[in-house]
Amino acid sequence: MQVEGFLHLQEMTNLLRFGWQILGAALELYKFGVVWVVSLDGDGESQALCAKKPMPILGHYCSIITTLKFSPDGRFVASADRDFKIRVTIFPRDPLKGAHEIQSFCLGHTDFVSCLAFVCPSDYPLGFLLSGSGDSTVRLWDFSSGCLLATCEALESNETDKGNHPAVTDISSSADGALIVVSIQSFHGVMLLNCNFSAKSLSVAKVVSMKGSYVPTSLCVSSLAKHLWTVMGASNQPSSGTTQLARVRVCSISRQDGEDDLLVLEDNDTPGGEKLLSKLQGSSDVTEIESMLVSTTSALNSAIHNLLTKKQYSSEKREFRKKNRNDRKQKQ
């Protein structure tokens, strides 16, 4: 069964490089700006994740991290946050000791940064960084220096009210940057961008509308740039007649007269066919969802209770802690 390009969808949920797994935007309430790393060396992945303790590798202090991306060579990890910042960090040889060497900060967005993508043209081995934001722009960066090279306004081609400022929700690109695809909040389709790296320019090449009520929220161009995989909101899959928690649509990418074109494939024409799509999308089971919500609510209540409840210590431990505090005061 041909599923070329689909494996790259795992980048939407985790990032794997050189035996390490990066866990972005920690879910702990008091550490929402921390990136964690888990070693996968030795045991199998599932065993390692259960047995090995995650360690913090970098943080954005009091700002929520919105996205993470590795450079194609694995040397850099780019992280972005809600406070408009993009940080490019040199990925260390020993991540368990933390990533403290910052390559650059890419500053210029005027709203939260929602997505990142590295591109590496053959003439520029180090490559460039693309970013999308809630300010309705896509920007091109020289990430080695943090210099802004070009800005493209998504509103120029998005057929919406000019008073609105829809966010750029995702960016995906071929490795060489010849194909750049962008999704926009509430827009029923995607934009294709044209990037001239030598001239440092970024512009809209084409707007591709998709029939129906589907709004792409996550994108992934396959490694050979033959297909564009898109994840959309909840919908009904015609072939099964059941409500889906997500909708995966695949576009075939072709080049005609020097321009890229997208053709939305029917379910039975996608790599892997309807059987794969059914497994990817799942179906809504009311009983299962209610059970999951009850479990999640219980776990959340327990976590908040433990976080807010003052710890109770035995009298011996209280005396020990008091003695240590007094000893430190006397040393000062």
Secondary structure, DSSP 8 states (H G I E B T S, - for coil): ---TTGGGGGGGT-EEETTEEEE-S--STT-TTEEEEEE-SSS-HHHHHHHS--EEEEE-TTS-EEEEEE-TTSSEEEEEETTSEEEEEE--SSGGG----EEEEEE--SS-EEEEEEE--TT-TT-EEEEEETTSEEEEEETTTTEEEEEEEGGGT--S-TT----EEEEEE-TTSS-EEEEETT-SEEEEEEEETTTTEEEEEEEEE-SSS--EEEEEE-TTSSEEEEEE-SEE-TTT-SEES-EEEEEEEEEETTEEEEEE--GGGSTTHHHHHHHHH----HHHHHHHHHHHHHHHHHHHHHHHS-----HHHHHHHHHHHHHHHHH-
